[in-house]
Amino acid sequence: MNSRSILPALILLGALLRLVAIDMRPPGTPLYAPDEPDYVELSTNLWLGDGYRLEGHATAYRDMLFPALAAGIFKLTEGSLRAVQYFQLILGCLTGWLLYLIGRKRVTEKWALILCGIWMVYPLAVIYPSLFVTETLFMFLLLLCFVWYDKLEAERSVVNMALLGLLLGLLCLSRAPGSFMVASVLIYVVLIRYEIAWRERFRTAAIVLTVCLVVVLPWMIRNYVVVDSFSLNTNGGMNLFIGNNPEARGSYYLNDEMLLRTNNLAPTEAGRDRACRTLAKEYFWGNFRHSLDLWPKKFAHFWSTDMAMLTHYLPLRGSTSLAESLRAMPAWSLLVMAIPYCLIVMMGTAGFYLVKHFPTRGLFILHIFWTVFAAFVTYGLPRYHYPVMPALMIGMVVYLERKPWQGAPSWRRNFLLAVLGLFGGIWLFEVATITGFYSIG
């Protein structure tokens, strides 16, 4: 078989797996699973002509692009949640195709197909299209940005610069953390691509940034006019506060007292956002040592396995803890979610560390760095590592193709083993917590 037949077969396999995941999820789950009810309500309100509103009030708490697209699908299908899931199925498979295109620039055709295959069967990527959240759209746009950067490298034209800026703007509208990808591209273009003339570097960065701002500014202006917040969304302050307060645990934790406190800070959504930002900054700088002590916990939560996402896919009503919910899951499902993730992280890390040169390696590293840094300044959750998984898959196939282990100095190999041991310790601790061998608090 050649690539012309293998690639469609991989895409078909990915589509079938995602279709099974959608079909196996109980109907109506998006109405009570974490985060999804907000997106359902926003999409429904837009579809019915009631505006971008949550609980009867104009809002900017959630990012807008996914609800807007879902509302369009609702309009065509009379409010079908399943139709949105099928749309995400298509996006998920197209993301695998984009990963194949990225792979062809860095590895052989054979390994590019393997890269695509890894994405198509990666359990977290399989179940995400069944969730009524923005991540599937975000990942598609993220990979499209990487593909278009490759096009820009091949042809440094104003059109390609503008299109990259357009895609980065849409990425920010799908999820505000897309701004970290904007920062990564600008830093990479201006400071790392030193073989290109300074004038050309600044010209590229200026055009990309200008078009990106043109895309996002209308939404930011709307938010300023409607909810008094010149921003992409109004949940950044809460995210900062959850990760920087006296009760912070390094993960998502917001008890009733904290929630009441945030609700009393200001009468408006934007006011609470600003007040939470202020509280978080004051706590961080006023308790600097304790804040930094939380970073290892945030790092551990961030790099925990994909097992936690089962509680989003099949939420357990009445559960009091994540460990309790996962303990109720079949052991085989936990292994299916954990083992592929662990292999990708280990081999992907080895690829980036031991293989010094492959196209835009620095851009991928910047993207990973900013994503991890975002967890440090807010809080860590396993699902937040999802955007870096394609980059780690690329590092994985680069490692498998080039086999750099034997040629690496012993000190580099020993350091890599220590890092992988750190990841292993995080995962063992996670397993111990789930099984009840170790109990937090």
Sequence and secondary structure as in RCSB ss.txt:
>XXXX:A:sequence
MNSRSILPALILLGALLRLVAIDMRPPGTPLYAPDEPDYVELSTNLWLGDGYRLEGHATAYRDMLFPALAAGIFK
LTEGSLRAVQYFQLILGCLTGWLLYLIGRKRVTEKWALILCGIWMVYPLAVIYPSLFVTETLFMFLLLLCFVWYD
KLEAERSVVNMALLGLLLGLLCLSRAPGSFMVASVLIYVVLIRYEIAWRERFRTAAIVLTVCLVVVLPWMIRNYV
VVDSFSLNTNGGMNLFIGNNPEARGSYYLNDEMLLRTNNLAPTEAGRDRACRTLAKEYFWGNFRHSLDLWPKKFA
HFWSTDMAMLTHYLPLRGSTSLAESLRAMPAWSLLVMAIPYCLIVMMGTAGFYLVKHFPTRGLFILHIFWTVFAA
FVTYGLPRYHYPVMPALMIGMVVYLERKPWQGAPSWRRNFLLAVLGLFGGIWLFEVATITGFYSIG
>XXXX:A:secstr
  HHHHHHHHHHHHHHHHHHHHHHS TTGGGTSSSHHHHHHHHHHHHTT  SEETTEE  SS SHHHHHHHHHHH
HHTS HHHHHHHHHHHHHHHHHHHHHHHHTTS HHHHHHHHHHHHH HHHHHGGGSSSSHHHHHHHHHHHHHHHH
HHHH   HHHHHHHHHHHHHHHHH TTHHHHHHHHHHIIIII TTS HHHHHHHHHHHHHHHHHHHHHHHHHHHH
HHS  SS S HHHHHHHHSSTT  SS    HHHHHHHHHH SSHHHHHHHHHHHHHHHHHHTHHHHHHTHHHHHH
HHTS GGGGHHHHS  TT   HHHHHHTS HHHHHHHHHHHHHHHHHHHHHHHH   STTHHHHHHHHHHHHHHH
HHS   GGGGGGGHHHHHHHHHHHHHH  TTTS HHHHHHHHHHHHHHHHHHHHHHHHHHTSS   
